[in-house]
Amino acid sequence: MKLLRSLASICLLAAAALSVPTQEKRVHHQADLSDRAHDDSHGFKYDHEAFLGKEEAKTFGQLTPEESKDKLAMIVVRIDTDKDGYISHAELHHWIKHRQRRYIEENVNKHWKDYDKNQDGKIAWEEYKNTTFGFYLGEEFDDVEDKATYRSMLKRDERRFKTADRDGDGMATREEFTAFLHPEEFDYMKDLVVQETVDDIDKNGDGKIDINEYIGDMFSPENGESEPDWVQTEKKNFHEFRDTNKDGYLHNDEVAHWVVPGDVDHADNEAKHLIQETDTDKDQKITKKEILANWNMFVGSQVTNYGEDLTKRHDEL
C-alpha cells in the first residue's frame, strides 16, 4: 500500500507538470501589473515587472549594458520595416503584436510534441488525458492525499478542451489546441476565461466574488505583514468600478469587463507609452539613437518579448 501511495503521489506531480501550465490555466489579469509605483522618473521597475514578472525582469541582467545595447540595435533594424531610419507607432505596434504571436506559436509547438503521440496532426482528448493523467484512469486511490486536486485538474482541463474543440469531434487541430492553451486570444473562449477566473477566486463556492475573495486573490498577509497602500486602491476599485450594480459582489458579467475588456489593445498602449517616453524631439516617431539612449526601458518591455529576445541570435527573431 505504501508503494501504491508513493507511485500515486509521484504520478500526480507528473500530471501537474504535463497538464495546462498554471499561468495558462489561470487567465486572469490583475488590475495593476506591479505593486511598485509607475513613476519612470524613479526607474522602470514597474514596466519591467508589468511585462516580465519579478523573476523574468532579471533576464536582461545576464548581459552587460554594452551587450544589451548591441542586441537591441539589431532588433531595432527589424522593427524599421520601411527602412527610413525611424520607428513609427504603426511599426512598433506591429512588432509588439508579432512578438506576442511568436510567443504563443512557440509555446504551442513546445506542448504539441508532448501530446500528438500518433503524429496525425491532431490531438485527441484521449491522447491529452492519457498523457497527463494516465496513471490514475480507472483507479480510485482513495488514500491519495491530493485526490481532490487531481480530479479538479482533470475536470478543468476537460471543460477547456471541449470548449476549444469547436466542431466537437474530440480532436484538437493546431488552432483549437492554441485556443486550449491560450483561450484569452479567442473570442469564443471568453466565457470560459471568465468562468475559470470566478472558479479560482470564489473560495466559498457561491458563484460570485466578494471583496474579501477579490483582495485575498492578490494579497495574503504573512507573519504580521502590514497591508500595502495598493490594497486600499484595489478595494476602492472593487466598489467604484468593478461592482457595477453595487450589490457587493462581482458576477460573471462584471468579471468579464475586468479580465477580458474587449476594447483594450495592450500592444497599442505599450507602443504609445514607449514612444512618449523616448521621443525626445516629439515628432511622434523614434530613432535608433533615442531607443538606445533608453535601452533599459526596452529590454524590460514586450518589444523584446519579456527580455528573452536579447539572449537569442538575430536570425532566431
N, C-alpha and C positions, 0 to 999 in steps of 0.2 A: 504493500500500500504506500509506503514511503517513496518507493521508486516511482510509482504512478504519479504521486503528488509532485515529485521533483520534475518528472518529464512534463507534466501538465503546466507547471509554472514556467519552465523553460520555453515551451511552445507558445504560451500566452505572450511572453516577451517577443517571440518571433512574429506572432500575429500583429502585435502592436507596431513592430518595425516595418512590416510589409503592408499594413493597411494604409489608408489615405493618411499622409503626414498630418500631424496636428495642426500646423499652420494652414493647411489646405482644407481640413475638416472645418476649422473654425473661420468662416468668412465673416469676420466682424471687425469693422473699422472703428477704432477708438475715436472719440470726438476730438481729442487732442493727440498729436503724434509723439509728444515728448513731455515730460514733466519739467523740462527746462524752459526758461523764458525765451521767447522767439525775438531776440534782440541781436541783430547782426553786429552791432557796434561792440558787443561783448563776446564775439566769437560765433562760430557756426555749429555749435554742438546740437542745437535744436534741429537744424537742417540735416546734419549727419544722422542723428538718431531717428528723425522722421522718415528718412528714406533708407537707412541701413539697419536700424535696430542697434541697441547698445553694443552688441558684440561685433556685428558686421561693420560698424562705424570705425572699427580699429583696423580694417583691412588695408587701407591705404598707408597705414603706419609701417607696413612691411617694406616700403620703398623710401628712399631718400627724397627730399623735395626736388632735387635735380632729376631723378629718375621719374618721379611723378609728372613733372612738367614735360619731359620729353615724350612720355607715352600719351599724355593728354593732348600734346600738339598734334600727334598722329590722328587722334580721334577727331580733332577739330577739322582736319583736312577732309575726313569722311563726311562730316556734317555739312560742310560747304558744298552742296551738290551743284550749284551753278558756277562754282569756282571764281566768284567775283571778289574774294577776299573778305567777305562779310558773312556773318551768321544772322539770318533773319529770324523773326519769330516763327514763320512757317517752317523753315528748315530745322529749327531747334525742336519745335513741336513734333515734326515728323520723326526726328531721330529718337526722341524720348518714347514715342509710341512704338517705333521699331524695336527699341531695346526691351520694352515690355513684352512685345510679341515674341521676341527671340528667347527671352527667359522662359516663357510659357512653353514654347516649342521644345526647348532643351529639357525642361522638366518632364514633359510628356514622353519624350524619347527615352529618357532615363527609366521611367516606370514601365514603358511599353514592353521592353525586353524581359521584364520580370514576369509578366502575365500572359503574353501571347505565346503559350507553350507549344502549340502546334504550328505556329508561324503561318497562319492562314490570313493574316492581315486584319483580324478582328479579335476582340477579347470577349469571350462568353462570361456571363455571370458565374457559371460553374468554374471556369478557369480562375477567375479572380478569387472566388470563395475558397476553392480548394488550395490555392497557393497561399492564401492569407490565413485561413482558419482550418485547414485540412485535418490537423491532428484531433480537433475537437468534434468534427462532424460525426453524428451518430452516437456520441458518448455524452454522458451526463456529468460525470466528475463532480458529484455533489460536494465533495470536500475541498474543491479548489477555492482558495481564498478569493480570487479575483473573477469568479464565475460571472458575477453581475456585470463587471467591466467588459468581459468577453462578449456577453450577449448584447450589451449596448452597442459595442463596436460593430458587431455583425448586423444588427438591425439598422443602424445608421448608414452603414455602407450599402446595404441592400436597397434602402429607400433612395439614396442618392444615385446609385447605379440605375435603378429602374426609371427614375425621373430623367436622367441623362439619355437613356435609351429611347429615343423619340418614336421609333417605329415598333417598339415593344417586342422585338424578336429575341430578346435575351442576349443579344450580341452588340458589343460596342464598337462602332467604327472609330477611327482615329479622332474624328471630330467629336463624337459622342464621349469618348474617353477623356478628351480635353475638357468637355463640359463637366464630366465627373470629377476631375482633379481641380478644375478652376471654374466653378459654377458662377462666380461673380462676373465672368466675362460673357455670359449668355443670358439674354432676356428671358428665355423660357425656364431658366433655373432660379429666377429671382425669388419666387415664392418659397422655394426650398431654402435659399440662403437666409431668408427672414425666419423661417421656422427653426432652422438649426441654431440661429442666434438666440431665439426665445428659449429653446430647449436647454442651451448652455447656461443661460443666466437665471432662468426661472427655477430656483432651488426648491421652492415649496410645491411645485407642480400644479399651480392653479391656472396655468396657461397665459400668464401675463407677468410683467416685470414691475416690481415696486421699487421705491427709491433705495432701500437697503440692498436689494439684489443688484441694482444698477451700479451703485458705488462699490459694493463688495466684489464685483467682477473686475474692477480696476485697482482697488486698493484694499488690502487687508493688513492692518497694523500688527506688528510683531514686537514683542518684548517692550511694551510701553511706548512704541514709536508714536510720535506726535503726527497729527493729521496735516499733510502739506496744504498749502494755500489753494492749489488747483482743485482739491476735492470740493471746497466750497463753491468754486466756479462751476464744477460739474453738477452739484446739487441745484444750483441756480439754473443751469442749462436744462436739467431734467424737468423742473417745474415750469419754466418760462417758455421753453422751445420744444422739448421732446414730447411732453404730455399735452398734446394739443387740445384734448377735450376736457382737461383739468379734473380727471376723476382719480388722480393719484397713481395711475398705472400706465405702462406702455403696452398697448395691444399690437397685434401684428401689423396693422396699417401704419401705426406710429413708428414701429421699429423699422418698417420699410423706408420711411422718409429719412431715418437715421443712418442705416447701414448701406442702403443702395439708392442714394439720391440720383435720379436719372439725369439731372441737368448739370452735374458736376463733372468737369473734364480735368482730372488731376494733372495730366500731361500738359494741358494748356496753361493751367495755373502755375506749374513749375517753370515752364518756358518763360512766362511773363515775369515771374519772380527773378529768375536768373538774369534776364536782360535788364530789368530795372536796377538790379544791384551792381551790374558790371558795365553798363553802358555809360561810360564817363562823359562822352560828348553828346549824349541824349539824342542820337539820331535814330533811335528805335531799332538798331542792329548792333552787333558786337563783332569785334575783330579778334584774331588770334592773340594779339598783344593784350587786349582787355581781358580775355579769358585767362591767359596765363598769369596775369597780374593778380587774379583771384582764384588761382588754381585750387586752393584748399576748400573753396566753396563747391567747385565742380566735382572733385573726387568724392565728395560726400553726397552727391545728388543722383537722380535717376539717369542723368546723361551718361554716366559711366556704369550703369547697371549695378548700383549699390557698391561702387568701388571696385568690382571684380574685373572690369574691362582693363584696368591698369595693370593687372597681372597676366593678361593674355597677349599673345603675339598679335601684331597688327592684322595679319591675314585671317585671324580667327573671329574678328568682329563682324 
